[in-house]
Amino acid sequence: MSAPDLDPRSAREALRGIVGEVEAMSDDEVTDRYARLVWSTLVEPGDSVAHRFVAALGPAAALRELHAGMKAGVFARAGIDASDGDRGARRWLPRRKDDATRTALDAARRAGCIALCPGDEHWPARVDDLGAHAPLALWVRGDPALLSAPVPALALVGARAATGYGEAVAVEFAASLAATGVSIVSGAAYGIDGAAHRAALAAGGTTFALLAGGVDRPYPVGHSELISRIVSAGVVVSEAPCGTAPTKWRFLQRNRLIAALSDATVVVEAGWRSGSLNTAAHAASLGRPLGAVPGPITSAASTGCHRLLREFDARCITSADDARELLALHGDALWPASGGPLGTHSPHTDDRSRDDDRSRTDDRSRVLDALSTRTWRTGADVARHAGMAEQDVEGVLGLLLLDGAVKSSPSGWRMLPRAASPGIGR
């Protein structure tokens, strides 16, 4: 089904089993829901230009404009700078011919997944604090009602290469907090994340797992059983449609959702350059309370936590009670001392430069994610995989060529093995 022919009957059929109460929706609601899910397959997570464009015109109208070739003045009508809009369109257009939405919906049905959109009953209002960086849609396995339940949520994150000390702390904190009604939020990675999820489940509590790829593709594979348990007793969430592979870029964007879905974030153990510090930065930008667990001064696994305590005014967390205090909970009570459930969050100021003008390092990661060490890919192929404009990709490829990270031939581009990451991180 092409975007200019958003037929309500076809859209309703495509959404059946994926979106709740689709039969009760009006034709306009159905086409907008379908169009929003199409957008989620066209753009990379956190694309603020796409978010503002869709918000201004509506999902279906914005999609029709995209397929009509973006006529002059369309971005001005949406209140978007023309140069920002043009760069956005060059990122989205390479993907519009793929039948990605139908594939994603079919995969979601097979996995028992549902799609949540803003305005849905169980849409988590916390993520709206991300402003223009909020997700266009969320893909969910498990009980979606948990995402909107008015109970406190704490992110427990940390290093994959955790020490016994770090894992023991994560288990103690997660079990104690989950047993008293706090939802534990993390990223399902090895190390601290896995320890926190397991402890929350063992305590009979609720836990959320945020994935960087599709929720139908458990990652890491070694945590497939754990993720299945979370689906049964909690909820697994991704901004990426079903079938999407995790990449380093998507892990970084996933981290902002971990921070946004939580009322506070505690970094249990982290090295100096740990990806957990990226989650902490998102929590701080959202105005969410931030804590860090101290470790031995001789431990490289705790240098990131010490950095947060020294440079970023993180609270020193040494017990589950400290974490409850960070959440403004009174003792073991589920609610804050003020009497009501947690639910008021500081608004997030929309800093457009955070998404529209990605740093060279971010662009390099996206392009390397899109390259192969074995297969030659054209610039257009790389742009489509990276979700970037072909012109921007060519500039990054040129820099990578000078750095000796890629090789060029008449067949296209290929990443040299030494430039490949030894593994996808947080």
Secondary structure, DSSP 8 states (H G I E B T S, - for coil): --GGG--HHHHHHHHTTTSTTGGGS-HHHHHHHHHHHHHHHHS-TT-HHHHHHHHHH-HHHHHHHHHTT--TTHHHHTT--HHHHHHHHHHHGGGTTS-HHHHHHHHHHHHT-EEE-TTSTT--GGGGGGGGGS-S-EEEEE-THHHHSSS-EEEEEE-SS--HHHHHHHHHHHHHHHHTT-EEEE---TTHHHHHHHHHHHTT--EEEE-SS-TTS-SSGGGHHHHHHHHHHSEEEESS-TT----HHHHHHHHHHHHHT-SEEEEEE--TT-THHHHHHHHHHTT--EEE----TT-GGGHHHHHHHHHS--EE--SHHHHHHHTTB-TT-SSBTTSS-S---------THHHHT--HHHHHHHHHHH--SSS-B-HHHHHHHHTS-HHHHHHHHHHHHHTTSEEEETTEEEE-GGGS-SS---
